[in-house]
Amino acid sequence: MRILPVVVDSDGGSYEETVLADSPVGYYRLEESAGSSQVYDSSGNGNHSTQISGSPTPGVTGAIGRAIGMNNNESVYVGVNLDPSLTDWTIEGIVRPDFESVNQQQLTLWSNANGTGVGRSDLYLLDGSQEIRSFVGGQSSPDGEGATLYNATPIPNDCWSHAVLTATRDEDDTYTLRFYLDGVLDGEQSGIAPEAADGDWVFGSHKNRNGGQFFNGPMDEMAIYDSALSETRIQAHFNTLLSESDQGLSFIASSNVISPGESVDLIAKVGAAATAASIDNGVAASVPLGAATAYPVSPTSTTTYTLDVDGVQKSVTVTVVAADLVVEDFGLDDGDGNPFLTVSGLVDGTDYQLWRTTDLITDWTAIGPVVPGDATGMATFTDPDDFDAATNPIFLYQVRDVTE
């Protein structure tokens, strides 16, 4: 076990107090009860929702308190008219995307309506790869495809992630965009030229509600600022999230598919306000609260691990895929006159058997005993029939998985 270096000193206040200390122009805690038809601004600027489209589900469980459930057809327009071409700015949110139940082009966190200009999808997740991207600047951006930021690790499915995009105006009047995931700088691109746009900002969809670009899953603590937050302040936000949340924020494997003998890290992020957390299969009887913790595991067969946080469970499966079998040695006489093959790449706990044919046309026949794979990954298979070149000039062999 090792504690990952993601926790830094916070302000010591609540998440709400930490956000308000940075003077957002719009701050949507999304604490509304089920059935509410309004989303309220907690910044003190009165920039409440101006339009809600679709059928969002307020009052669902959030990373902190309540959240709003977005069901692949929802938009919340808010009364913030920040022009991204005139000032530094930041957009932020705590989201739990559900990629698996939809087939989307993108899951949009924040977009900017046109007004008298051209707004863009400012922060979104690309379905499939689960990469963070931005289309600030549109076709005028250096790569001709918008300001594309790729996070080092894809946003995990069905996990709470703290996502932030900052825009800083440079001396040449272009902007540098920086993406932060869970308090850590994870992407940067300069030379971006945002178009003028003074329409409402929108969370949960494309500005025009284009199909295939809706967010799917809960959204919490959405905020927008007319300044570029520093890395220190963004870290303080994430650390306060860890301190205040009572949820198992995320549980992922560093790789979901491994070969026999390889190891992966199980990474659990659990809020400090939880009471107790554990991971089954002998991994951890007690998981630290208010931290991100990595546990190395080396399963010998496909295994599902479950994080339990106060009775709420989240599982991740690590699939063990057999490597290509390799013939390490072979011969016509194992000392008793029998042909043999020594093969590596076997999976511990998987049963194998030698099969034989003489011409690739007649049926293959199972011969010899079933051999269980073990931790060595290697075994020798013996043909019980002597090789007689006069009667059977050719023996062709396969080693097959015969696990029932």
N, C-alpha and C positions, 0 to 999 in steps of 0.2 A: 504494500500500500504506500502511496505517496500523495501528499497534499499538493495540488497544482498551484502555481504562483499566480492566482487570479484575484486574491482578496487583498485589498488595500485599505488604508484608514479611511473611514467615512466621516461625515460631518457629525455623526452621533444622533441626528434627528431622524424623523420618518422619511420615507421615500417622497411623500408629498412636500415636506419641508425642504428637502434637498433639491427637488426640481424647482420649486418656487424661488429658491435662493438665486437661481440663474435667470430669473425674469422672462419666462416664456410669454409669447404673445397669445398663445392658445394652449391650453392644457386640459386634456380630456381623461379624467380618472376612470370614467365609465363605471361608476358605482350605482348607476340607475337601477331601479328594481325592475323585475319582469313586468312587461306590459307598458313601460314608459315609451312615450312617443317623442322624447326630446333628449339630446345629449348636451350636457352642460359644461361650460368652460370654467375651470377652477383657477385660471390665471388672475382673475379680477378684472379682465378687460372686456368681459361681456360678449366674447366671440362664440356664442352658443351655436348649435347646429342650425343651419338655414334650410336644409332639406335632408330628409332621410328617405332613400329609395330601397325597394326590396323589403324583405321581412327579417331584419336582424333580431337576435335573441338577447335582450339585455338581461342582466342578473345571473349569468353563468359564472362558474368558479373561475377566478382570475389568478394570476401570479401573486397579486396582492389584493385581497378582498374580492370584489366582483369584476367582471369583464363583460364585453359584448360579443356574442357569437355571430360570426359572419358565415353565411351559408351558401356562398358561391353565387350570390346575386344581389349583394348589398352595397350601398354607397352612403357615406355620411359626409355631407358638405358642411363646412364650418365657416364662420364669418371672419376668417383671416384673409386679408388681401395683400399679403407680403409679396412684392415683386422680386423674384429671385435674381434679377439682373442689376439690382440697385444697391444691395447690401450683403454683408455676410449673413449666413443663416444656418440653422440646424434643424433637422427633423429626427424624431425619435419614436420608438415604440417597443413594447414588450408583446411578443406575438407567439402563438403556438400553431404553426401551419399544419394543415392536413393535406399533404400532397397525394396520398394514396387513394382517396375516395373520389378524386376528380381528375379530369384530363384537361388541363388549362395550358394556355400559352405562358401565362405568368400569374403570380399571386401578388397583387399590388398592395403595398402598405400606404404610400402617400403619392398623390398626384396633385397637379395645379391646374385649375380651370383657366380657360383662355382670358376671359374678360375682354379687354381691348387688344390683347397680344396673342402669344402662342404658349400655352402651358404644356407641360410634359409629365410623363410618369417618372417621378423623381426618385422613388425607391421601390423596388419590387424584387420578387424571388422568381427565378426562371424554373418553371416546372420541368421535371426530368432530372436536370443536373442539380437543382436546389441551390444554385448560385445566386448571390446578391448582385443586382445590377441597378443602373440608373440610366435614364435617357435624357438627363439634363443637357441642353445644348442641341439635341436632335442631330440632324445630319451635318451640322457645322462643327461637331466635335472632331478631334484629331483622327480617330479611326473611322469616321464616316458612319458610325453606328451608335452614336450617343456615348455618354461617359460610362463605359462598361467597367465595373469594378467586380473582381472575382475574389470571394473570400477563400482563405486557405483551406478551410474545412467547410463543406456544404452545410447549410442550415439543417439541423436534424428534424425529421418528421415527428410530429406530435410531441414536441418538447418546447418549453418556454425559452425563447432567446431574446436578448436585449440588443436591438439593432439601432444604430445611429449613423446618420450621414451629415457631415459638416461641409460647408462651402465657404472658402476664404478667398476674398478678392486680392489678386496680386498686383504688382506695380504696373504690369502691362494691361490691366483691366480685364484679364481673363481670371478664371477661378481655379483653385485647387480643391478637389473633392476628396474627402477622407471617409472611409467606412470603418466603423468599429463594431465588433461582435463581442458581446459579453465583456465590455470594458477594455478590449484590446484592439489596437490599430491593426486592420486586416486588409487594407487595400487603399491605394492612393493614385490619383491621376490629375495632372496639371494641364493647363491650356484650354480649359473648358469655357465656352462662351454661352451662358444661359440667355435664352430669349426673354424679352419683356413679357410679363403676364401679370395681370392684376385681378384675376378672377378668384373665387373662393378656392381654398385648399380642400382636398378630399381625402379621406382615408377609407380603404377597403376596396377601391376600384379605380379603373381608368377614369379620367375626367369626364368622358362621354359615355361611361358605362358600356364600353365595348365588350362584346362577348369574349370569353376566354381569358379575361384579365381581372377577375374578381378574386379577392382574398377568400380563403376557406379555412375557418378555424377561429378560435377566440383571439381578440385583440384587447390590450390593456395599456393604460397609462400612455396614451398617445400625446405627443407634445411637439410644438414648433416654436422656434426662437428667431429673433432678428439679429443674432450674433452667432459666431462659430464657437461652440463650446470647446474648451481645452481638453486634452487627453486626461488631465488630472480630474477635471469635473466629470467627465464621462465615466471614469473609473469609480468616482464617488457615487454616481447614480447606480452603477451596477452593484457595488458593494452594499449599498443600502437596500437594494432589491434582495440580495442574499440574506441580509440581516433581518428583513421584515417578513419575507415570505414564509409560509408554513407548508409549502409544496415541495414535492420532488420535481424540481424544475426541469431536469433532463437526465436521461440515462441512455448512453450510447456505447457502442464498441468502436475502438479505433479502426477496426476492420471487421466486416461481417462474414468474410469468407477467408479461410486459412487452409494451409496444407498441413498434413500430419507433422507434429513436432514444433510447429510455430506457436508463438504467443501473441495475444492481443491485450490491450488495456480496456477494461470496463470503466467508464468515466461517469460518476454520479455527482450531480449538483443538487444539493438539498438545502432548503431555506433554514435559517437559524431558528425560526419560530415553530418548526416542527418539534414533535415530542421524541420520536425515535425513528430510526431508519435501519434497514438491514438488506443484505443481498443473499439469496439462497445458494444452494449447492456448495456450502462451506466457504463462500467467498468472504463474507463479512457479517458477523453477528451484530455489529454496531457501526454504522456509517457516520462520520463526522457531520455535524450540522453547521450550516453557514459557510460552506466551503465546497470546492470542487475536488474530488478525490479519485485517483486512478488506482485500479486493482489489476495487476497482470494475471492472466489466466492462460492455461495451455490445455484446452479440452482435446481429448483423443478421439471424440466423436461429436457429431452435431449436438449442441447443448443450448437450451434456453435458460437465461438467467433473469431473475425477477427482483427488482428493487421494490421494497415495501416501505412506504412512508406513512405511518399512522393508519395503516390498513388500506391505503390507496396504492395500487400496484401498477408498475410499468415494466414490461419485459423486452428483452433484446435477445435475438438468436444468433449464435456464432456457428456457421456451417463449416464443417471440416470436409474438404473435397480431396479425394485421393489424387496424389500426383501421378504422372504417367509411370506405369510399371516399367522397370528397367531390368533386363536380363543381365545379372552380374557374372554368372558362370553357367556353363552347360556342358554336357558330355554324354557319351553313349554308355558309360559304365560307372556307376556310383560306388563300385567295389564289390557289388553283388550282381553285376551284369545288367543293371537296369539304367535306362536313360534318365537324366535328371535336369532340372532347371533351378537355379538360385535366383530369386527375384527380389528387388527392392521397391519401395514405394507403397507397401501395403499399409492399410489403416488399422490401427489398434481397435479390436472389437469387431472387425469385419471378417466374415468367413470367405475363404477362397478355395477353389478346386481346379485341378488340372483337367483340361479337355483336349481331345485328340481326334484328328482325321488323317486320312492317308492321301486325299486327293482334292480337298476343298469342295468337292461336289457331294459326296455322301455326307450323311449327318455327322455332326460333331458328337462325340461320346465323352461323358464324364468318366474319368478314371482316377483311381487313387483316393485317399481319404480327404475329407474337408480339413483345411488348415486354417486355424484362426490367426488373424493378424495380431501382432503384439507391439509393444513399445519400440522394438528394434526396427520395425518396418520392413523386415526381411525374413524370407523363409525359403526352404528348398522343397521342391515338388518332384516326386519320383513316379515314373511310369512303372506299374507293377509287371508289365509284360517285357520280356527280353526283346531287344532289337535284333531282328534276323534279316540281313540285307537280301537274302535269297528269296524270302517270301514277302517281306514288306520293305521295299527299298526306300520308302519315304514315310516318316512320321512328322506331322505338323501339329504344333501345340498352341494352346491359349491358356492363360490363367484368368479365371472369371470370378467375379463377386457373386457368391451364391447365398448371401445372407437372407434369411427368411424373415 
